[in-house]
Amino acid sequence: MELLTRTEAMNLLKLKPSHFSKVVNGYIHSIPPIPCVRIGRRQLFRREALETWIIEVERRCNEVHSRS
């Protein structure tokens, strides 16, 4: 199991810090929150969970576009 820091996860997803924080905290209603593991004040992200999250976001996007 590979754990990534917040910065590593942000770079992997190619998101800006402000947008990344909004998605992690569930403030973007059309996108599911990015799963993380909290250890104290640290947030760590499993690479496998991020890859699964990307697939879920892609699936939702494809569903929306196929309805149009």
N, C-alpha and C positions, 0 to 999 in steps of 0.2 A: 504494500500500500504506500503510495507516494503522497505526502502532504505538501501542499504549496502554501507559501505565505500570501498575504493579501496582494502584494506587489506582483508576485509571480503569477497569481491567478488573473489579475488585471491585464498583465502583459499577454498571457495565453489567450484571453478573450478579446484582446485589443480594444478595451474599454477605457474611457477617461475616468479618473478617480471619482469625480462627482456622480457620474452615471452608474458606475460600479456600486457605489454606496447605496444609491437609490434602489438598485435591483436587489442587492443583498438584503436590504431591509424591507423589501416588498412594497415599495412606494410606486412602482410602475405596474399599473393594474393589468395590462395586457401581457405581461411577462411573469412567469412564476419566479419566486425568489431563488437566488443562487444558494444552494445548500452549503453550510459551513459547520465546522466544529469549533466551539468556543472553549478555550482553555484559559481561564482567568479573563483577562481583557483581550487576549490574542484571538484572532480569527484565523483558522487554518482551513484549507480547501483540499479535499481529496480529488486528485486528477480524474479518477474514474467517475466521481459524482459530477464533475464539471462536464465531462464528455457526455454523460447521460442527460444532463441539463440541456446541452446544446441540441441533442437529438429531439428532446421534448419541445423546445422552442421552435425548431425547424418543422416538426410535425404540426404544431398549432398554426404556424404560418402557412403551411401548405393547405391545411383545412380551410382557413379563411379565404385563401386565393382560389381554391377549387369551388367554393360556393358562389363566387362572383361570376 
